[in-house]
Amino acid sequence: MTVQLYARDVGSGTPLVLLHAFPLSSAMWLEQRQGLAGRFRVITPDLRGFGGSLLGADEPSIDAMADDVARVFRDQGVRRAVVGGLSMGGYVAMALCRRHPGLVRGLVLAATRAAADTDAVRAGRLRQAEALDGGDVRVLVDEVLPGLVGPTTMRQRALVYGRVRGLVQATPPRAAAWAQRAMAARPDSFATLRELRVPTLVMVGDEDALATEDEARAMADAAPDSELLVIPRAGHLCAVEQPDLFNQAVAEFTAALARTARESPDEAGRPRG
């Protein structure tokens, strides 16, 4: 089943497509849209079932989510873009590189991992999916939310934590269950990283307990043309917890790509007003 994703599309210039974390929506990219749209065309889709996008009837699959994003490129008139994904969005970004490599001119992987789930993590996802099938998002608030932000945010950024909690509470339970099953079934992506032909920026918060610095370093080591950035005083949602540092890194990475390969008009998509 074809699912058309709702996507926010702001700014002009080199296209930058940002894919959100679980169990949030493109609302998490608010400060990226505000901070980067002055220099780039920032496109932030809601992955299927989240935000303004329908879930559809397909079997749970990260590959299906990547194909959805590929359709966003076509619908928005974008030939190639820098693609960034945080956590679940990183899984989708790597699947996009595997299935639609011609769309990606640069890759940003934040707070994510290339390895498949361990048996224990997979079992936890499937147990949560069963609970969510009952229509209750409390499992997300009780079990997922505590790992999304770091201790510095918990102590010093009450508004950020409150915003994240609100986004988690707004998550449709069926979409969360579907996504957990999709992530549980995803393959190892190290081969995808080793075959990349585009620059890669890997980022991780130094307080991230879900995607560790060691895992980020392993991804950067696998990708042929890569750099690793550790963001201080940030947990899993480093783009939300430290938006200025995140935006600066993404802006420098994207601007360097734009300088090295002057884009054609059709690559940037339709003229922007």
C-alpha positions, 0 to 999 in steps of 0.5 A: 500500500502506498502511503503519502507522508505529511512533510513540512517543507521550509527554506530554499537551497540545498535540500536537507531531509530530516527523519525523526526519532521514535516515538516522536514526529517531525515536530521534534525538528522545530529548532532545525527548521527555524535554525537551518531554513535560512540556508537550506531547504529543510524537509521534515516528513512524519514517518508513517503512522506518526504526526500527520501521516497515515499508517497504512496496511503494510507489514512492519518494515523499515524498508517500507518506511524508506520507500515512503521517504523516497516518494517524498523526494519525488512528490517534492521535486527533489532529485538528491538531498543530504539525508539526516536521521536520528535514532529510528530515523537513522535506521530509515536513512540507512535503508534509504541508502541501501534501496535508493542510493541515488537520492542521497548526496550526504548522510547524517546519522545521529543517536542511531546504530548500524547493528541489528537488535540483540535478542534482548532488545528485540524481545523488549520491542515486541513486548512493548508492541503487544502492550501498545496494541491495547491502545495504551501509550503508558508503556512509552511514557514509563519505559521509552521516555526515560531514555530519550534525554540525558541527565543534564536535560533532566536537571537543567532543561525542564521545558525541553523534557516537558516538550518531549514528554508531550510528543511521546504522549501524543504518539498513536499507539498503533503506529508505535507498535508497528514501528517497534516491530519494524525496528525489531526486524531490521537487518544489520546495516554495516555493509550499507555503510561500507558501500557508501559513496557519499560523505557521512557525519555521525553524531552522538550525545555524550550522555546517550544511554541508548546509542553509545559512543562506541557504536557511533565510532563503529559506524564512522569507522565503517563508512569510507568518508566519515567524521564523528562528532560527540555532542556534550551534555546531550542524551539520545535526542541530541538535536532537541537537547543541544539544537545549536550544536547540532545545527552548526554541525549539520550546516557546516557538513551540508554547506561543504557538500554544496561547495564541492558539487554545485547543484543543478536547478532540478536537484534543488527542486522546484523554484522556491518563493 
